[in-house]
């Protein structure tokens, strides 16, 4: 079984880059407790600003390559 993730697109220099956030990150940082599509999308929408900020930081670090966000990508954003 594939790991549950929510995929989304980011624009980098005018091109679309696929990004995703893991189920673990949604559970640990955005209050998700289910595995249905509705649960995952609700948690994603609730944390969209923080998720997009984390994706932006990761895209800057990896020069615009596809990003798969995990719980560790959100630890520093909470401490600021």
C-alpha positions as a Markdown table, in Angstrom:
| # | Residue | x | y | z |
|---|---|---|---|---|
| 1 | Unk | 0.0 | 0.0 | 0.0 |
| 2 | Unk | 1.3 | 3.4 | -0.9 |
| 3 | Unk | 1.9 | 6.0 | 1.8 |
| 4 | Unk | -1.0 | 8.5 | 2.1 |
| 5 | Unk | -0.1 | 12.0 | 1.0 |
| 6 | Unk | -1.8 | 15.1 | -0.3 |
| 7 | Unk | -0.2 | 16.3 | -3.6 |
| 8 | Unk | -0.3 | 20.0 | -4.7 |
| 9 | Unk | 1.4 | 22.2 | -7.3 |
| 10 | Unk | 3.8 | 25.0 | -6.6 |
| 11 | Unk | 5.0 | 27.6 | -9.2 |
| 12 | Unk | 8.8 | 27.9 | -9.5 |
| 13 | Unk | 10.1 | 30.4 | -12.1 |
| 14 | Unk | 6.8 | 30.1 | -14.0 |
| 15 | Unk | 6.7 | 26.3 | -14.1 |
| 16 | Unk | 4.6 | 23.9 | -12.1 |
| 17 | Unk | 6.4 | 21.6 | -9.6 |
| 18 | Unk | 4.6 | 18.8 | -7.8 |
| 19 | Unk | 4.9 | 18.8 | -4.0 |
| 20 | Unk | 3.2 | 16.6 | -1.4 |
| 21 | Unk | 2.8 | 16.4 | 2.3 |
| 22 | Unk | 2.8 | 13.1 | 4.2 |
| 23 | Unk | 0.0 | 11.6 | 6.3 |
| 24 | Unk | 2.5 | 11.7 | 9.3 |
| 25 | Unk | 3.0 | 15.4 | 8.9 |
| 26 | Unk | -0.7 | 16.0 | 8.6 |
| 27 | Unk | -1.3 | 13.9 | 11.8 |
| 28 | Unk | 1.6 | 15.4 | 13.8 |
| 29 | Unk | 1.2 | 19.1 | 12.9 |
| 30 | Unk | -2.3 | 19.7 | 11.5 |
| 31 | Unk | -4.6 | 17.7 | 13.7 |
| 32 | Unk | -5.5 | 15.0 | 11.2 |
| 33 | Unk | -6.7 | 11.7 | 12.7 |
| 34 | Unk | -8.3 | 9.9 | 9.7 |
| 35 | Unk | -7.2 | 8.3 | 6.5 |
| 36 | Unk | -10.1 | 9.2 | 4.1 |
| 37 | Unk | -9.6 | 11.7 | 1.3 |
| 38 | Unk | -11.9 | 14.1 | 3.1 |
| 39 | Unk | -9.8 | 13.9 | 6.3 |
| 40 | Unk | -6.6 | 14.5 | 4.5 |
| 41 | Unk | -7.9 | 17.4 | 2.4 |
| 42 | Unk | -9.5 | 19.0 | 5.5 |
| 43 | Unk | -6.2 | 18.9 | 7.4 |
| 44 | Unk | -4.3 | 20.2 | 4.3 |
| 45 | Unk | -6.7 | 23.1 | 3.9 |
| 46 | Unk | -6.5 | 23.9 | 7.6 |
| 47 | Unk | -2.7 | 24.0 | 7.4 |
| 48 | Unk | -2.3 | 25.3 | 3.9 |
| 49 | Unk | -0.4 | 28.5 | 4.8 |
| 50 | Unk | 2.2 | 26.6 | 6.9 |
| 51 | Unk | 2.4 | 23.7 | 4.3 |
| 52 | Unk | 3.0 | 26.2 | 1.5 |
| 53 | Unk | 5.6 | 28.0 | 3.6 |
| 54 | Unk | 7.4 | 24.8 | 4.3 |
| 55 | Unk | 7.3 | 23.8 | 0.6 |
| 56 | Unk | 8.6 | 27.2 | -0.4 |
| 57 | Unk | 11.6 | 26.8 | 2.0 |
| 58 | Unk | 12.3 | 23.3 | 0.7 |
| 59 | Unk | 12.0 | 24.5 | -2.9 |
| 60 | Unk | 14.6 | 27.2 | -2.2 |
| 61 | Unk | 17.0 | 24.6 | -0.7 |
| 62 | Unk | 16.6 | 22.1 | -3.5 |
| 63 | Unk | 16.6 | 24.6 | -6.4 |
| 64 | Unk | 13.0 | 24.0 | -7.4 |
| 65 | Unk | 12.8 | 20.2 | -7.5 |
| 66 | Unk | 9.8 | 18.2 | -6.4 |
| 67 | Unk | 9.2 | 18.2 | -2.7 |
| 68 | Unk | 7.8 | 15.6 | -0.3 |
| 69 | Unk | 7.2 | 17.2 | 3.0 |
| 70 | Unk | 7.5 | 15.1 | 6.2 |
| 71 | Unk | 7.0 | 15.9 | 9.9 |
| 72 | Unk | 10.6 | 17.2 | 10.2 |
| 73 | Unk | 9.9 | 19.9 | 7.6 |
| 74 | Unk | 7.5 | 21.6 | 10.1 |
| 75 | Unk | 9.5 | 21.5 | 13.4 |
| 76 | Unk | 11.4 | 24.7 | 12.7 |
| 77 | Unk | 8.4 | 26.6 | 11.6 |
| 78 | Unk | 6.7 | 26.0 | 15.0 |
| 79 | Unk | 9.7 | 27.3 | 17.0 |
| 80 | Unk | 9.8 | 30.7 | 15.3 |
